[in-house]
């Protein structure tokens, strides 16, 4: 911005009026006088005089200066004092303008430097922000996969718990079947004992009455039916024993399955605990990383706000400097007009 040079009133270059010619005093036949228009007038001399001009038939009247008006003098002095005061104020404004102009250019350089620093910071932070965003995306994907695995493990554990309930029902049913078979076995044993006693009695009677076989035939025939029933009971006992063995094998299989289920439940619980611990650790690391990135972003935003505030302040200073410059130019123009009026 170019400085406004003060307009110095130009001196008048109009040609000066030529000085009146000097009369030649060596001429004794003429005398000179000054006319009303301040031009020389040559008067012829008469012979016999001692060089004095002839008496002028018209009296000469001297032209005196007009009397000065006191009000005009005071107004002129006031105008001069006002012009001097304005000139002093203009010099002060000129110095202030120089200082503001220097401050304005300094602020402009500072704004350019801050803008360069901001661009460099944004350019340097861009790869780091991309790297952090990529890492955050990876950790987020891992956390989502871990949560999905936890949900699957919870579902599997719920299925195992349902199977455990079914196993408890089967155990109760097996215990009931065992009690029923135990009662049946006890009844079969009592029946076998009674039949054995009756068989012993029949054999003793047969031995004592060997001669009277014809008399004992009906008794023997009567004993054949319990013996046949005893054979059927023995077969039923064998079937019951086989059923008991099958139930024992089934119970053993259920117990083995129960142990396997318990082991699987324990493994699932340990895996769930480990997965939850890993997920919590990943979540904690993700939160820490997010907090750190948020802190960096907040710091960057604060720096940007500071730079914007400094830029806004520089613009306001520039606008004030421009307003002062415009005011100074206006005042300079008014001063020039006053000076021109005084000069005229």
C-alpha positions as CSV (number, residue, x, y, z in Angstrom):
1,X,0.0,0.0,0.0
2,X,1.5,3.3,-1.1
3,X,1.7,6.1,1.4
4,X,-0.3,9.1,0.6
5,X,2.0,12.0,0.0
6,X,0.9,15.3,1.5
7,X,-0.3,17.7,-1.1
8,X,1.9,20.8,-0.9
9,X,0.3,23.8,-2.3
10,X,2.1,24.8,-5.5
11,X,3.5,28.2,-5.7
12,X,2.1,30.4,-8.4
13,X,4.2,30.4,-11.6
14,X,2.5,33.4,-13.2
15,X,5.0,35.9,-14.7
16,X,5.8,38.9,-12.5
17,X,5.0,42.3,-13.7
18,X,7.9,44.1,-15.2
19,X,9.5,46.8,-13.1
20,X,8.9,50.4,-14.3
21,X,11.8,51.8,-16.3
22,X,14.2,54.0,-14.4
23,X,14.3,57.5,-15.8
24,X,17.5,58.9,-17.0
25,X,18.6,61.6,-14.5
26,X,21.2,63.0,-16.9
27,X,18.4,64.5,-19.0
28,X,18.0,68.1,-17.5
29,X,15.2,69.0,-19.9
30,X,12.7,66.6,-18.4
31,X,11.6,65.8,-14.9
32,X,9.7,62.7,-13.8
33,X,6.8,62.1,-11.5
34,X,4.6,59.3,-10.5
35,X,1.2,59.1,-11.9
36,X,-1.9,57.7,-10.2
37,X,-1.3,54.3,-11.8
38,X,2.3,54.2,-10.3
39,X,3.8,54.7,-13.9
40,X,6.4,57.4,-14.5
41,X,5.3,60.6,-16.1
42,X,7.9,62.8,-17.8
43,X,7.3,66.5,-17.4
44,X,9.2,69.0,-19.7
45,X,11.3,71.7,-17.9
46,X,11.1,75.4,-18.8
47,X,14.2,77.4,-19.4
48,X,15.2,79.7,-16.7
49,X,14.1,77.4,-13.9
50,X,16.4,75.6,-11.6
51,X,15.3,72.2,-12.6
52,X,12.0,72.3,-10.9
53,X,8.9,71.1,-12.8
54,X,6.1,73.3,-13.7
55,X,3.3,73.5,-11.3
56,X,0.7,70.8,-11.9
57,X,-2.7,72.4,-12.5
58,X,-4.3,69.3,-10.8
59,X,-3.6,68.5,-7.1
60,X,-2.0,65.1,-6.4
61,X,-4.0,62.9,-4.0
62,X,-2.1,60.1,-2.2
63,X,-3.7,56.6,-2.2
64,X,-3.6,55.1,1.3
65,X,-4.2,51.5,2.3
66,X,-7.8,50.6,3.4
67,X,-8.2,50.3,7.2
68,X,-8.0,46.7,8.4
69,X,-11.1,45.0,9.8
70,X,-10.5,43.5,13.3
71,X,-13.1,40.8,12.8
72,X,-11.4,39.8,9.5
73,X,-8.0,39.7,11.2
74,X,-9.4,37.6,14.0
75,X,-11.1,35.2,11.6
76,X,-7.8,35.0,9.6
77,X,-5.8,34.3,12.8
78,X,-8.3,31.6,13.8
79,X,-8.2,30.0,10.4
80,X,-4.4,30.1,10.6
81,X,-4.4,28.6,14.1
82,X,-6.9,25.9,13.0
83,X,-4.7,25.1,9.9
84,X,-1.6,24.8,12.1
85,X,-3.5,22.6,14.6
86,X,-4.8,20.4,11.8
87,X,-1.3,20.2,10.3
88,X,0.0,19.0,13.7
89,X,-2.9,16.5,14.0
90,X,-2.2,15.4,10.4
91,X,1.5,14.8,11.3
92,X,0.3,12.7,14.4
93,X,-2.1,10.8,12.1
94,X,0.7,10.3,9.6
95,X,2.9,8.8,12.3
96,X,0.0,6.7,13.6
97,X,-0.7,5.6,10.0
98,X,2.9,4.6,9.6
99,X,2.8,2.5,12.8
100,X,-0.5,0.9,11.8
101,X,0.8,0.2,8.4
102,X,3.9,-1.5,9.8
103,X,1.7,-3.4,12.3
104,X,-0.6,-4.4,9.4
105,X,2.2,-5.8,7.3
106,X,3.6,-7.6,10.4
107,X,0.2,-9.1,11.1
108,X,-0.1,-10.2,7.4
109,X,3.3,-11.9,7.6
110,X,2.2,-13.6,10.9
111,X,-1.0,-14.7,9.3
112,X,0.8,-16.2,6.3
113,X,3.2,-18.0,8.7
114,X,0.4,-19.3,10.8
115,X,-1.4,-20.5,7.6
116,X,1.7,-22.3,6.5
117,X,2.1,-23.9,9.9
118,X,-1.6,-25.0,9.9
119,X,-1.2,-26.5,6.4
120,X,2.0,-28.3,7.4
121,X,0.3,-29.6,10.6
122,X,-2.6,-30.8,8.6
123,X,-0.4,-32.4,6.0
124,X,1.8,-34.1,8.6
125,X,-1.2,-35.3,10.7
126,X,-3.1,-36.7,7.7
127,X,-1.0,-40.0,7.4
128,X,-1.1,-40.5,11.2
129,X,-4.9,-40.0,11.2
130,X,-5.3,-42.5,8.4
131,X,-3.1,-45.0,10.3
132,X,-5.0,-44.5,13.5
133,X,-8.3,-44.8,11.7
134,X,-7.1,-48.1,10.0
135,X,-6.0,-49.5,13.4
136,X,-9.3,-48.4,15.0
137,X,-11.3,-50.1,12.2
138,X,-9.2,-53.4,12.7
139,X,-9.8,-53.3,16.5
140,X,-13.5,-52.6,15.9
141,X,-13.8,-55.6,13.6
142,X,-12.0,-57.8,16.1
143,X,-14.4,-56.6,18.8
144,X,-17.4,-57.4,16.6
145,X,-16.1,-60.9,15.9
146,X,-15.4,-61.5,19.6
147,X,-18.9,-60.4,20.5
148,X,-20.3,-62.7,17.8
149,X,-18.3,-65.6,19.1
150,X,-19.5,-64.8,22.7
151,X,-23.1,-64.9,21.4
152,X,-22.5,-68.3,19.7
153,X,-20.9,-69.7,22.9
154,X,-23.8,-68.4,25.0
155,X,-26.2,-70.2,22.7
156,X,-24.2,-73.4,22.9
157,X,-24.0,-73.1,26.7
158,X,-27.8,-72.6,26.8
159,X,-28.2,-75.8,24.7
160,X,-25.9,-77.7,27.0
161,X,-27.9,-76.4,30.0
162,X,-31.1,-77.6,28.3
163,X,-29.4,-81.0,27.7
164,X,-28.5,-81.1,31.4
165,X,-32.1,-80.6,32.3
166,X,-33.1,-83.5,30.1
167,X,-30.3,-85.6,31.6
168,X,-31.7,-84.8,35.1
169,X,-35.1,-86.0,34.0
170,X,-33.6,-89.2,32.6
171,X,-31.8,-89.8,35.9
172,X,-35.1,-89.4,37.8
173,X,-36.8,-91.9,35.4
174,X,-33.9,-94.3,35.7
175,X,-34.1,-94.1,39.5
176,X,-37.8,-94.9,39.3
177,X,-37.2,-97.8,36.9
178,X,-34.5,-99.1,39.3
179,X,-36.9,-99.0,42.2
180,X,-39.6,-100.8,40.2
181,X,-37.1,-103.5,39.1
182,X,-35.8,-103.9,42.6
183,X,-39.4,-104.5,43.9
184,X,-39.9,-107.0,41.0
185,X,-36.7,-108.9,41.8
186,X,-37.6,-109.0,45.5
187,X,-41.0,-110.5,44.6
188,X,-39.4,-113.0,42.3
189,X,-37.0,-114.1,45.0
190,X,-39.8,-114.6,47.5
191,X,-41.7,-116.6,44.9
192,X,-38.6,-118.8,44.2
193,X,-38.0,-119.4,47.9
194,X,-41.6,-120.5,48.4
195,X,-41.4,-122.8,45.4
196,X,-38.1,-124.3,46.7
197,X,-39.7,-125.0,50.0
198,X,-42.7,-126.6,48.4
199,X,-40.4,-128.7,46.1
200,X,-38.5,-129.9,49.2
201,X,-41.7,-130.9,50.8
202,X,-42.9,-132.7,47.7
203,X,-39.6,-134.6,47.4
204,X,-39.8,-135.7,51.0
205,X,-43.3,-136.9,50.5
206,X,-42.4,-138.8,47.4
207,X,-39.5,-140.6,49.1
208,X,-41.7,-141.6,52.1
209,X,-44.5,-142.9,49.9
210,X,-42.4,-144.7,47.3
211,X,-44.5,-147.8,47.6
212,X,-47.8,-146.1,47.3
213,X,-46.9,-144.4,44.0
214,X,-50.5,-144.7,42.7
215,X,-51.7,-142.6,45.7
216,X,-49.1,-139.9,45.2
217,X,-49.6,-139.4,41.4
218,X,-52.3,-136.8,41.9
219,X,-50.1,-135.0,44.3
220,X,-47.2,-135.1,41.9
221,X,-49.4,-133.8,39.1
222,X,-50.4,-131.1,41.5
223,X,-46.8,-130.2,42.0
224,X,-45.9,-130.2,38.3
225,X,-47.9,-127.0,37.8
226,X,-45.9,-125.0,40.4
227,X,-42.7,-126.4,39.0
228,X,-43.7,-125.2,35.5
229,X,-44.7,-121.9,37.0
230,X,-41.3,-121.8,38.7
231,X,-39.6,-122.4,35.3
232,X,-41.6,-119.5,33.9
233,X,-40.6,-117.4,36.9
234,X,-37.0,-118.3,36.3
235,X,-37.3,-117.1,32.7
236,X,-38.9,-113.9,33.9
237,X,-36.1,-113.5,36.4
238,X,-33.5,-113.9,33.7
239,X,-35.4,-111.4,31.5
240,X,-35.5,-109.0,34.5
241,X,-31.8,-109.5,35.1
242,X,-31.1,-108.7,31.4
243,X,-33.3,-105.6,31.7
244,X,-31.4,-104.6,34.8
245,X,-28.1,-105.0,33.0
246,X,-29.4,-103.0,30.0
247,X,-30.6,-100.3,32.4
248,X,-27.2,-100.3,34.2
249,X,-25.5,-100.0,30.8
250,X,-27.9,-97.2,29.9
251,X,-27.2,-95.5,33.2
252,X,-23.5,-95.9,32.7
253,X,-23.9,-94.3,29.2
254,X,-25.9,-91.5,30.7
255,X,-23.3,-90.9,33.4
256,X,-20.5,-90.8,30.7
257,X,-22.6,-88.5,28.6
258,X,-23.2,-86.3,31.7
259,X,-19.5,-86.2,32.4
260,X,-18.9,-85.3,28.8
261,X,-21.5,-82.6,29.0
262,X,-20.0,-81.3,32.2
263,X,-16.6,-81.2,30.7
264,X,-17.9,-79.4,27.6
265,X,-19.8,-76.9,29.8
266,X,-16.6,-76.3,31.7
267,X,-14.6,-75.8,28.5
268,X,-17.3,-73.5,27.1
269,X,-17.3,-71.5,30.3
270,X,-13.5,-71.2,30.2
271,X,-13.6,-70.2,26.5
272,X,-16.4,-67.7,27.2
273,X,-14.4,-66.2,30.1
274,X,-11.3,-66.0,28.0
275,X,-13.2,-64.5,25.1
276,X,-14.9,-62.0,27.4
277,X,-11.5,-61.1,28.9
278,X,-10.0,-60.6,25.4
279,X,-13.0,-58.6,24.3
280,X,-12.8,-56.5,27.4
281,X,-9.1,-55.9,26.8
282,X,-9.7,-55.1,23.1
283,X,-12.5,-52.8,24.1
284,X,-10.4,-51.1,26.7
285,X,-7.5,-50.6,24.2
286,X,-10.0,-49.3,21.7
287,X,-11.4,-46.9,24.2
288,X,-7.9,-45.7,25.2
289,X,-7.0,-45.3,21.6
290,X,-10.2,-43.4,20.9
291,X,-9.7,-41.2,23.9
292,X,-6.1,-40.5,22.7
293,X,-7.3,-39.7,19.2
294,X,-10.1,-37.6,20.6
295,X,-7.6,-35.7,22.7
296,X,-5.4,-35.1,19.6
297,X,-8.4,-34.0,17.6
298,X,-9.5,-31.6,20.4
299,X,-5.9,-30.2,20.5
300,X,-5.9,-29.8,16.7
301,X,-9.3,-28.1,16.8
302,X,-8.1,-25.8,19.6
303,X,-5.0,-24.9,17.6
304,X,-7.2,-24.3,14.5
305,X,-9.5,-22.1,16.6
306,X,-6.5,-20.2,17.9
307,X,-5.2,-19.7,14.4
308,X,-8.6,-18.6,13.2
309,X,-8.9,-16.2,16.1
310,X,-5.5,-14.8,15.3
311,X,-6.5,-14.5,11.7
312,X,-9.7,-12.8,12.6
313,X,-7.9,-10.4,14.9
314,X,-5.4,-9.6,12.1
315,X,-8.3,-9.0,9.7
316,X,-9.9,-6.6,12.2
317,X,-6.6,-4.8,12.7
318,X,-6.3,-4.6,8.9
319,X,-9.8,-3.2,8.6
320,X,-9.1,-0.6,11.4
321,X,-5.9,0.4,9.7
322,X,-7.7,0.8,6.4
323,X,-10.3,2.9,8.1
324,X,-7.6,5.0,9.7
325,X,-5.9,5.4,6.3
326,X,-9.2,6.5,4.7
327,X,-9.8,8.9,7.5
328,X,-6.2,10.3,7.2
329,X,-6.7,10.7,3.5
330,X,-9.9,12.5,4.0
331,X,-8.4,14.7,6.6
332,X,-5.4,15.4,4.3
333,X,-7.8,16.3,1.6
334,X,-9.6,18.7,3.9
335,X,-6.3,20.2,5.0
336,X,-5.3,20.7,1.4
337,X,-8.5,22.4,0.7
338,X,-8.1,24.7,3.7
339,X,-4.5,25.4,2.7
340,X,-5.6,26.2,-0.9
341,X,-8.3,28.5,0.4
342,X,-5.8,30.3,2.7
343,X,-3.3,30.6,-0.2
344,X,-6.0,32.0,-2.5
